[in-house]
């Protein structure tokens, strides 16, 4: 299927690796010009070069912390009129809520709720004026099924979900479509790091823990970031303007419900 995105411009946040990188690659394959952001310049430049080599797309790397005003301003200066915005930021740490002080909570809300809201605020009116916009927020499967040790993520991302639910329905008539993708376990560096930490703590092989996690999924595996990227590209398509304010759960069927 031709997604109708050739020549469009996108900002993809936290795109040097993991799910953000997968989204950037999928969009580049559809002919989208990219501005990609991440904090580590060397990793970001390597990813930009890789995407150019794979797809021939125009890719501008803007190193910076997207959760800061300066980081957002730098990305928007490189692409002031994006057709597509993919919001993404790393999640807050695991733990017991009794150990989290106000500063930790504010940092989590800044990264996983307010940063995407401020980026949306910066681009949505231009999208409305041009009669085209696609915004995809990468949140978490914990929005539907909270994870006890990820309380800060549960709270901050649920706040973003509530905000998006209202805004998406206000702007849809202008062909500006906002949706969320909720990942379950995908084999990213972050997930690998978690497996390695658990392997050290339990004195078990990493591969054994990965297989154990896979057995707990109806799909019998953890997710491939490339398929997440493809789902993101689909939600950015020119042909999905009737999909509004939805939460697409990509978890291999782990969330057990008659209605997602």
C-alpha positions in Angstrom: 0.0 0.0 0.0 1.2 3.5 -0.8 0.7 5.5 2.4 0.7 8.8 0.5 3.6 10.2 2.5 6.2 10.9 -0.2 7.6 14.4 0.3 6.1 14.9 3.8 8.3 16.2 6.6 8.5 14.5 10.1 10.0 15.1 13.5 10.8 11.8 15.2 11.8 12.1 18.9 14.2 9.8 20.7 15.1 8.2 17.4 18.7 7.1 17.8 17.7 3.6 18.8 14.8 1.5 19.8 11.2 2.2 18.9 11.9 5.8 17.8 14.6 4.5 15.4 12.2 1.9 14.0 9.6 4.6 13.4 12.1 6.8 11.6 13.2 4.0 9.3 9.6 3.1 8.4 8.7 6.7 7.6 11.9 7.2 5.5 11.0 4.2 3.5 7.7 5.9 2.6 9.6 8.9 1.2 9.4 11.2 4.3 12.1 13.7 5.0 13.2 13.4 8.6 14.4 15.4 11.5 15.5 13.0 14.2 16.4 13.9 17.8 18.2 12.2 20.7 20.5 13.3 23.5 23.7 11.5 22.4 25.1 13.1 19.2 27.3 10.2 18.1 24.5 7.6 18.3 22.1 10.0 16.6 24.5 10.7 13.7 25.2 7.0 13.2 21.4 6.3 13.0 21.0 9.2 10.6 23.7 7.8 8.3 22.2 4.4 8.5 18.7 5.6 7.5 20.2 7.6 4.6 22.0 4.5 3.4 19.0 2.3 3.8 16.4 4.5 2.2 18.0 7.5 0.4 15.8 9.8 2.5 16.9 13.3 3.7 17.7 13.0 7.4 18.8 15.8 9.7 20.1 14.9 13.1 19.4 17.4 15.9 21.1 16.3 19.1 19.5 17.6 22.3 17.2 16.7 25.2 13.7 16.9 23.8 12.3 17.2 27.4 13.8 20.7 27.6 12.7 24.0 26.0 16.1 24.2 24.3 15.9 20.7 22.9 12.4 21.3 21.5 13.4 24.6 20.0 16.3 23.1 18.2 14.2 20.3 16.6 11.5 22.8 15.6 14.1 25.2 14.1 15.3 22.3 11.9 11.7 21.5 10.9 9.3 24.4 11.7 6.4 23.0 9.7 6.3 19.3 10.1 3.5 17.2 8.6 4.2 14.4 11.0 5.2 14.4 14.7 6.2 11.2 16.5 6.5 11.9 20.2 8.7 9.6 22.2 10.8 9.9 25.4 12.4 7.4 27.7 10.3 6.3 30.7 11.0 7.0 34.4 12.7 4.5 36.6 11.0 1.5 38.3 10.5 1.4 42.0 8.2 1.9 45.0 6.1 5.0 45.0 7.1 5.6 48.6 10.6 6.3 47.5 9.7 8.9 44.8 9.9 12.6 45.8 8.3 15.6 44.1 11.3 16.3 41.9 11.2 12.7 40.5 7.5 13.0 39.8 7.9 16.4 38.1 10.7 15.0 35.9 8.5 12.1 34.9 5.5 14.3 34.1 7.8 16.7 32.2 9.2 13.9 30.0 6.1 11.7 29.4 3.2 14.2 29.5 4.2 17.8 29.2 7.0 17.4 26.5 4.6 15.8 24.0 1.9 18.4 24.8 4.2 21.3 24.2 5.4 19.8 20.9 1.9 19.3 19.8 1.1 22.9 20.8 4.0 24.1 18.7 2.9 22.3 15.5 -0.8 21.7 15.5 -2.0 25.1 14.3 0.3 24.9 11.3 -1.0 21.4 10.5 -4.6 22.8 10.7 -3.7 25.7 8.3 -2.2 23.2 5.8 -5.1 20.8 6.2 -2.8 17.8 7.0 -1.2 16.6 10.1 -0.4 13.3 11.8 0.7 13.0 15.4 1.6 9.7 17.0 2.5 9.5 20.7 4.5 6.5 21.8 3.2 5.8 25.3 3.0 2.3 27.0 0.9 -0.7 27.4 0.8 0.3 31.0 -1.8 2.9 30.1 -4.3 0.1 29.7 -2.8 -2.4 32.2 -0.8 -0.5 34.9 2.5 -2.0 35.9 2.9 -1.7 39.7 6.6 -0.9 39.7 6.2 1.7 36.9 3.9 4.0 38.8 5.4 7.3 37.5 5.1 6.1 34.0 1.5 4.9 34.6 0.5 8.3 35.9 2.3 10.6 33.5 1.4 8.6 30.3 -2.2 8.3 31.4 -2.3 12.1 31.8 -1.1 12.4 28.2 -3.7 9.9 27.0 -6.5 11.9 28.6 -5.3 15.2 27.0 -5.0 13.6 23.6 -8.4 12.1 23.8 -9.9 15.5 24.0 -7.6 17.4 21.6 -7.8 14.7 18.8 -11.5 15.2 18.5 -11.2 19.0 18.2 -8.7 18.9 15.3 -9.9 15.9 13.3 -12.1 18.0 11.1 -9.0 19.7 9.8 -7.4 16.4 8.7 -5.1 16.5 11.7 -5.1 13.1 13.2 -3.7 12.3 16.6 -3.3 8.7 18.0 -1.2 6.8 20.5 0.7 3.6 20.2 1.0 1.5 23.3 4.0 -0.9 23.2 4.3 -4.0 25.2 7.6 -5.8 25.3 9.8 -5.1 22.2 13.4 -6.2 21.9 15.0 -2.8 22.3 18.2 -2.0 24.1 16.2 -0.9 27.1 14.4 -4.3 27.3 17.7 -6.1 26.8 19.2 -4.1 29.6 16.3 -5.2 31.9 16.9 -8.8 30.9 20.6 -8.5 31.6 20.0 -6.9 35.0 17.5 -9.7 35.9 20.0 -12.3 34.6 22.7 -11.0 37.0 20.3 -10.9 39.9 19.0 -14.5 39.3 22.2 -16.0 38.0 20.4 -17.2 34.9 21.2 -16.8 31.2 19.7 -13.8 29.4 18.3 -16.0 26.6 16.5 -18.1 29.1 14.7 -15.1 30.5 13.8 -13.8 27.1 12.2 -17.2 26.2 10.4 -17.2 29.5 9.0 -13.8 28.8 8.0 -14.9 25.3 6.1 -17.9 26.6 3.9 -15.5 28.6 2.7 -13.9 25.4 -0.1 -15.3 23.2 2.1 -14.5 20.2 4.8 -16.7 21.7 7.5 -14.0 21.3 8.5 -10.5 22.2 8.0 -7.8 19.6 10.3 -6.8 16.8 10.9 -3.0 16.7 10.5 -3.0 12.9 6.9 -4.0 13.2 6.3 -1.2 15.6 7.8 1.2 13.1 5.4 -0.1 10.4 2.4 0.5 12.7 3.6 4.0 13.3 4.0 4.7 9.6 0.5 3.3 9.0 -1.0 5.8 11.6 0.8 8.6 9.8 -0.7 7.6 6.5 -2.7 10.0 4.4 -5.4 7.4 4.2 -6.3 6.9 7.9 -8.0 10.2 8.6 -11.0 8.4 10.2 -8.9 6.8 12.9 -9.0 9.5 15.6 -7.9 9.6 19.2 -7.2 5.8 19.4 -4.8 3.8 21.5 -3.3 1.1 19.5 -2.0 -1.6 21.8 0.9 -3.6 20.4 1.6 -6.3 23.0 1.1 -9.7 21.1 -2.3 -10.2 22.7 -1.1 -10.0 26.4 -3.8 -7.6 27.4 -6.8 -10.0 27.7 -10.0 -8.1 26.9 -13.0 -8.5 24.5 -12.6 -4.8 23.7 -9.2 -3.2 23.5 
